[in-house]
Amino acid sequence: MKVKVTVQPNNLTFFAETEWNHTLMRVLQDVGITVDAPCGGNGKCGKCQAVVNGKKTLLCASVLEGDTEIILPGAAENVILTEGDSVSVPVDPLQSGYLAAFDIGTTTVVCYLMDPQGKTIGVESALNPQTAFGADVISRIRYALAGNLTELSGLIRKTMGELLQNACAKAGIPAALVKTISVVGNPCMQQLFLEISPGNLAAIPFSPVITETVVCPAAPYFPECPDAVLTTIPDISGYVGADTVACILASQLDKLPQTTLMVDIGTNGEMVLQHQGKMIACATAAGPALEGANIQCGMRGSPGAIDHVWTEGGQLRFHVIGNGEATGICGSGLIDAAAVFLELGWINERGRILLTEKENGQRAIHLSKRVFLTQDDIRQIMMAKGAIAAGIQLMSQQVGIQPEDIRCVLLAGAFGTYMNSQNACRIGLLPPELHDRIRSAGNLAGEGAKLIAHNKNLAVLARELCGQTEFLELASCPQFSRVFSRKMFFPESALVKK
């Protein structure tokens, strides 16, 4: 039976079949409306709430039974980082003409359009539409392996094509004039884009399947660019991908004279340590919590998110993106909040909340009437920061140094750009000894993707860099559990002085 579905504020009306017993989330996905579902639509995160026929409900837990009106929360414009530090290279692409480059993140996608001389003339970005199937790569791997690989691949290709066409339209050129395209992303995102099964990422030894630089016709992926060539570069490991290689290219990490740590904390956290020309990389499962996915009032960096927290005269203060009412808290705000709670004596070194107020049966700390952090939220922050700190410690040991021997820390990606590095050190996410050696480098992955489009020789260099970079599998390190458990605790130096 066909029923009428009305969606606001999209001002959209369509008819859908009820026999399939689809959830409302799936009904919306089928007409191109991406619903934020960090838990993958399993009813756990509560972030797909909408007003359905006058009542608040979770879209993932409601089925289409009759004529339905859905009122979605106001669409928020996410803050997506597109620029970063980079070196310049001679422009020598595979083909003469306009160039395009893509950075496919687990959460966001960025498209760069460049003229034949390599100058950036357009940048477009969007949320990755696959977020409707989970905030993390594990959720999407499971969905793909359940027979939905083509669907996920089609979603990301459609979005990338739309971004490229929008950039070309704004620049006043036909998309057919784009002759060279490069794409980088983490292993899962690359494989989903190329429609390669991510089964290798679901079982030990998690080996990468993209191990060579590949140049091929772009038309099967970008039909709007029939004469373009597409370049993809290899992954370092199953969980450290081409986006990290692009970061190395953009920063010239392999050539820096001093011991340098590069940290890219996104939905997945990747790090590379370079010491005396030797590079070692690792991946940590830190990102989802720091992007709000596992936090009760967590959200991405968009209007309504608390992004910074501090104290004035012993009183808690915060800033809200867009300067409106606080509706949630994003990753940079979480780091600040933890540091401030320690400063005020509201939590101890083990993360225990010392106040007595409760929310949903747990101790909680309110930042505003609507936004609070529970005991479980604090633990999520501790686990995320503990994983990153443990990775830094173990990589340092692997190359025979101590973390304090690191001379420079490059923070790549949006989280590193907006995060207060001093507070990151205070809570132990980064080694406190390095607080004056940290600098934000912006979207290095995107900059690296542009370089690969600029110069065909860099795709060859990318393959060489993969071979030069050792991968440290933290889960198989005998010391990891012990180091991780210790690094979860907050440093005593961050505690309130009485």
KAZI-V30799 format. One record per helix or strand. SS is the DSSP state (h for helix, s for strand). FROM is the first residue (numbers start at 1). TO is the last residue. If there is no record, write none. Layout:
ss=SS from=FROM to=TO
ss=SS from=FROM to=TO
This chain:
ss=s from=2 to=8
ss=s from=12 to=17
ss=s from=23 to=23
ss=h from=24 to=30
ss=s from=49 to=52
ss=s from=55 to=58
ss=h from=59 to=61
ss=s from=63 to=63
ss=s from=68 to=71
ss=s from=78 to=78
ss=s from=84 to=84
ss=s from=92 to=92
ss=s from=98 to=104
ss=s from=108 to=114
ss=s from=120 to=127
ss=h from=129 to=133
ss=h from=137 to=171
ss=h from=175 to=177
ss=s from=178 to=185
ss=h from=187 to=194
ss=h from=198 to=201
ss=s from=214 to=217
ss=s from=229 to=232
ss=h from=242 to=251
ss=h from=253 to=255
ss=s from=260 to=265
ss=s from=269 to=275
ss=s from=278 to=284
ss=h from=287 to=290
ss=s from=298 to=298
ss=s from=302 to=302
ss=s from=305 to=312
ss=s from=315 to=320
ss=s from=328 to=329
ss=h from=331 to=344
ss=s from=347 to=347
ss=s from=353 to=353
ss=s from=358 to=359
ss=s from=362 to=366
ss=s from=372 to=374
ss=h from=375 to=398
ss=h from=403 to=405
ss=s from=408 to=412
ss=h from=413 to=418
ss=h from=421 to=426
ss=h from=432 to=434
ss=s from=438 to=442
ss=h from=444 to=454
ss=s from=455 to=455
ss=h from=457 to=468
ss=s from=469 to=471
ss=h from=474 to=476
ss=h from=480 to=488
ss=h from=492 to=494
